[in-house]
Amino acid sequence: MIENRSLPTDTLLPHVEYKGLAEAIEWLGTAFGFREHYRYGEPLSGAQVHLGKAWIMVHQAEEDCASPAELGYGTQSLTVFIDDVEAHFGRAKAAGAKILEEPHETVYGEFQYAAEDLDGHHWLFSRHARDLSPDEWGATVAKDAGMA
């Protein structure tokens, strides 16, 4: 098998579109701490950014594509696990991220906050706060569910 030099195997790599890609790359760095790995295209059409072990592809949206902010709703949420939720929250808030949920502990044992980016994409930044089995907080675990 040929190795991918951009990411390790078994990595989920979401792709998110932005109306102004260059501005979005800068904003994601300032507000959320993402670091650019590479960019491509002339004019700029895409980039790969990361925050710790969380990687994401960002793309320039086509002119006829509407952002979640323009639509008035989102269709997905991105969760990034980080060590210091409180400091990250302070950074995002100071940079002007729209805060949707203040930092709090969830019933399923995560400490997290929610924010929107400049195009209205929904983000959760979270850390494990308590070690709970899904059935302890009301979920039904599938009989053949095994974690690899």
N, C-alpha and C positions, 0 to 999 in steps of 0.2 A: 504494500500500500504506500502511496506517496503521502508524505507528511505535508500538512498545511502550515506554512511558516507564519501565518497571521494569527492563528488561534489554535488551541489544543482541540483534539477530537472530543466529541460529545458536548460541545459548547453551543448553547442556544444563542443565536445572533439576531436580535430583532433589527428590523429596518424601519426607520421613521423618516417621513418627509417633512421638509420645512419650506416655507415660502421664500425665505431669505437665508440660504444655507450658510454663507460666510458669517452672517450675524448670529445665526443659531449656534454655530460651533463656538464662537466667542462667548455667547451667553451661557451655554452649557458648561463651559470652563469656569466662568466667573461665578455663576449662581450655584452650580451643583458640583464643581470640582473635576469635571471630566477633562482628560488630557487627550490631545490629538495624537493618533498613531500614524496615520497617513491621510492624504487627500489626493483626489484625481480629477481629471477633466479640465478642459480649457474651452469655454468657461467652466468654473468649478461645478461638478455634478455630484460628487459624493466624498465621504470621508468615513474613517473608522476612528471612534473615540472610546475611551475606557475610564472607569473609575474603579481602581483596584482590579478585581478579577471580573468586573461587569463590563462587557463589551457591547457596542451598538454601532450599527451603520446608520449614517444620516445622509439623506439625499436631497437634492434640489427638487422641489415639487414642480410638476408641470403646471402651466398657466391655468388650465381648466380644473385643477384639483383644489378642493376647498380644505382648509385646515379645520381641526376641531373647533377652534375659536370662531371661525366663520360659520360653521355648521350650527354652533350652539350646543354641541354635545360631542363626546368622545366615544370611541368604539373599543378602546383597550386601555389598560393601565400597565405601567412598567414598574416592577419592584426591584430595588437595588438594596442588597444587604451590606450594611456598613457598621463600623465599630462605634462611632461617636455620633449618635443621632442628634443629640442636643447641639453640638457644635455645627453640624451640617445644617440643621434647621436655622441656626443663627446666620450662617453664611447665605443661605438661600433667601431668607427674609430680607437681609440687608441688601441683597442684589436685586430685590424687587420681584421675586417669584410670588405668584399668587398662591397664598397658603389656603388650602382647602380644609385641612384638619391639623390642629395643633398636635404636638407630640403627646402620645397617650399609649397606654398598654391595652392591647386587644384581648378579647376573651380567649383567643387561641395562643396567647403567650408571646406576642410580638410587641415591641415598643417601637412606634413608628409615627411618621407624619406624612401628610399628603400635600402635594403642590402641583401647580400647572406651570408649564413653561411658556415661552413667548408666543407659541402657536396654539396653545390650549391642550397640549398633550398632558395626560395625567400620570404623575409619578408618585410612588411610595418609597420612602427611605426607611429602612427597618433594621432592627437587630433582635435576636432571640432574647427574651426576658425571662421566660419560664419554660422548662422542659415538660410539655404536655403532649400526651397522645391525642390524636384527633377525637377519639371517642370520649375523652375527658371533657371536651367542650361542646359536645353535641353532634359531631360528625359521625357518619356511618362509614366504617372502613370496609372496603371491598374484601371479600374472602380470599381472593388470590392476589391481593396487593402486597407486593414485596418491593422493598426499596433496594436498589442496586448499590 
